[in-house]
Amino acid sequence: MTLKLVTFSSAAGPRPGAMLGDAEILDLQAAGLPYADLAAVIAEGAPAVAAIRAKVAAPPAAARVALASTKLLAPLPRPARNIFCVGRNYMDHVAEGDRTRGITSSELPKFPQFFTKAPESVIAPGDTIPDHGATGVTEWLDYEAELTLIIGKPGANISKEDALSHVFGWTIANDVTGRDLQRRYGQWFKGKSLDKSCPLGPWIIPAEDLDASDLAIQLWINGEQRQSSRTSKMIFDVKDIIHHLSKGFTLLPGDVIMTGTPEGVGYAMVPPQVLKTGDVVKIAVEGIGELTNPVG
């Protein structure tokens, strides 16, 4: 059975858990497990996952929490470091971006293009993405569905052959972007780190439960499908991303890495479409689940 690791709200603050079907959560602390949060689970790795699986298989009654009585938070409500991201990592997305700049012949990037989002930008499933267009911050608020990985084992100068052994698990993120800010400042951090611009979740699937090399990735705005692709269409796959990012740079447990978005973003549509108050953004990644957030 696929394990879904979550963080949920309680009177005492965020607590780590695991889904029990669709309607209940196993409270890890109430089940007697010594993990203050999912960061501690990730740091311990395989032994922690095995202990959680055992509790999920025979959950104590006192540790069962009705999902309806609580709220799922982002699995890592505030990552310890900036969120690492890869830009222009699907060929059709590269091509649509080039078309908006009048470039008719696209070239593949020779190396992954890295940038970061501030950790404070993370919000939970169901939380509202601010309409930064309504406040005049940006004229081009956009969406990006992304398969996202969580590092579980530290390492630097990681080989491609060893890269997947450093992945703890998989989740979903939305790289909400101020497109005009992204171009205006010449470096992507500002346009990518607006408040509440990184919906993350709804849970983490351990790497051993999912082969993420060829998954359907889709996005809808108000029920209209905008993005539909597969992770196998990445220009640089997960092994490449980890290999290049870790050159001379130590990746740490709990690091969040977003792997890029496919074609279908709003600014490249004809006519262009921006996110606005009242919109609902839903992302689905095969084998993981759905991440939905309103805009307001």
N, C-alpha and C positions, 0 to 999 in steps of 0.2 A: 504494500500500500504506500502511495506517495505521502511523504511527510510534509506538512505545511506549518512552518514555524512563524509565529506571529508575535506582535507586541500589542497589548490591549490596555485600555484604560481601567483604573480602579480608584477607589477612594484614597488609596495610599500612593497613587501615582502609576506610571507605566509599569506593566508586568509582562514577563515573557510567557508564551504559551505555545500550544500546538492545536491545530484544528482537530475536532472529533466530528467527522462528517461535516455537514453544512451548517448545523445549528448550534453547536457547542464548541467550547474551547477547554482544553486541559490547562489549568493554572499550574505551571511548573513548580512554583514555590509551594503551593498548597499540596502538591503531590510529593513533596519531600525532596525535590531536587535543588541543588545548591547554586542556582544561577540567578544572579540579580537582574540580568538582562540578556538579550540575544548576543550582545557583544561578548559576554562571558562564554556562551555556548560556542560561538565561532572560534574564540581563542583556544578552547579545549579541543574542538574538532570532533573526530570520530568517536571517542568515548562518550562525549556528551550526547551526540546524535543517537548512539546505541541506547543510552540510558533513557532518553526521551521516547524512543520507539517502544521500549519495554513498558513504560507507563501508559503510552497510548493504547497498547494492546490490552491492558487491564487497568483502565483509569479508576482511581479511587473516587467514590461518589462525592466526597467533600471537595474534590478538586475540579469538578465539572462546573463550567460557567456558561449560562445561556448567552449565545451571541446577541440575542435581542436585548439583553440587559446591559450591554457594554458597547464599546466602540473599538474597532480595529484602528490602531495607529500605524504610522510607517514602521516597518520592521526594525529599522535603525532610525529612530526619530531625529537624532542629530549625529550623523557620522562624525568620527573623530577628526577626520581630515577633509579637505576639499574633495568633492566628487570628481573623479577623473572621467573624461569624456573623449569620444572620437568623432571628429567631424568628417563629412563627405565620405562615408564608408559603404555606400551602395551606389553602383554605377548610374542607375536611373535617377537617383537623387542628385548626383554630381551634374548630370546632363540638364535636369530641370533648373538647377541653380544657375548654370551657365547660360541657359536661354534667357533668364531674367536680366542678365547683364549683356545680352547681345552676342554671346559667344556661341557659334554654330557647331564647332567641333571640339568635343570634350576629351581631355586626357585624364587617364587614371592617375590618382596620386601615387607617387613612388614610395612614400612612407606614410604611416598613420599620422593624422593631424590631431594633436592632443590639445585640449583646453580643460578648464575646470569650472565647476559651479560651486558657489559657497555652500557649506553644509547647512547654514541657516535657511536655505531656500527649500528644504525638504518639508513636504506636507503629507498628510495621511490620505488614504482612499476616502473619497466622499468629501474631503475638505474643499473649500472654495478657492479657485485660482483667481486672484485679483484681476479686475479689468484695468490693467495699467494704461490701456488706451483711453479710457474714460477720464483718467486723471491727467492726461496730456504727457505722460512719461514716454510713451511710444505710439507710433501710428500703425505699427505692424506687429501685433501680438500673435504669435504662431505656436503650433504644436509640433511635437516629434515623438512618435512611439519608438521605444527602444528596449531591446533585450538588455538586461543589466546583470552583472555578476558581482559576487561578493568574494573577496580574497579570504582564504582560510589559513594558508601557510605562508609565513614570511619568506622573502627571498629577493635577491638582486641578480642581475645578469642571468635571468632564467631562460633556458633553452626552449625552443618550440616543442621539443619532444617531452619536456617535463612540465610544460605550462599548465595543463589541465589539472595536474596534481595540486596546484596552488589554489584552485577554485573551491570555495566552500559550498556555494549554491547560487541559485538564479532567482531573479525577481523582475519586475517591470518598472519602468520609469517613463515620465513624460518630460522631455527637455523643452519646456515652455521658453520661448525666445522673443525678445524684442529685435526684430530683424533690422530695423533702421539703426538701432543702437549698436548692433553687431558690426555693421559696416562703418558707422560714423566714427567709432573709437579705434578702429583698425586692429583691435585685439578682442577676442570674443567674450572675455570674462564679464564685462559690463552688461552686454545684451543677454547673457545666459544666467545671470545671478540676481534677477529681480526678486523681490520678496515673494515667497510662496510659488516659485517657478519650477519646483521639482517634485510633483506627485510621485510617490514611491510605494510599491506594495503590490498586492495586499499582504503577501507573505513571502518567505524564502523557501524554495524547494532545494533540498540538499543535492549536491552535484551527482551523487550516486543514484539518485532517483530519476534523472533526466539527461538525455543526450540532447544538447541544445544546438547541434550543428545544422539541423535542417527543420526549423519550426516555423509554422505560419505566424506572421506578425501583422496585425490589422488595427485600424483606428477608424472610429466613426465620430462625426459631429452631428448631434441631434438626430441620430439614426441614419445619417447619410455616410456611406463608406467613403473615406478619403485615402486611406493607405491600405495596401494589401500586398505582401511580399513574403519572402522566406529568408530565414537567417543564413541559409546557404548562399545567398546572393551577396553577402558581405565581400567587399574588396579585400579587407584584412580580417581573417577569422579570429576567434578568441585566442588561439595559440599565438598568432602574429602579434595581436594587441599586447598581450602580457609580455611576450619576448621583447618587443620594442620599448614598452613603457618601463620595464625593469632594468634597462641598460644603465648601469651606474646609479640606479635609484632603487632603494629597498621598498618593496611592497609589503604592507603590514596587514595582519588579520583585521577584518572589518572594513578594509578599503572597498569603496564602491566604484565600479567601472561601468559606464554606459557605453554601448558598443556601436552607436550610430543609428540613423533612421533611414528608412526607405523612401522612395518617391511618394508624392501625394501631399506635400506640405501646402499650407494655405497661400503663401506668398507667390508660389509658382503657378497657381490656378489661373484660368482665364475666364472671367476677370479674377484678380486676386481676392482671397477671402481672409479676413482677420478674425481672431477670437473676440467675442464681445459678451457683455452681460446677458445672461439667459441661455448661453450655449452650454451643452453638456458634452464632455469629451470622454469617450470610452475606448480603451485599448484592450486588446486580447492577444495574448501570446500562448500558442498551443502548448499544452502540458504544464502551464503555470496558472493561468486564470485570467481575470479581468480587473482592470484598474479604471475607475470612473470618478470624474471630478466635474462639478459645475464651474462656470465662470460668473463672477459677479463683483 
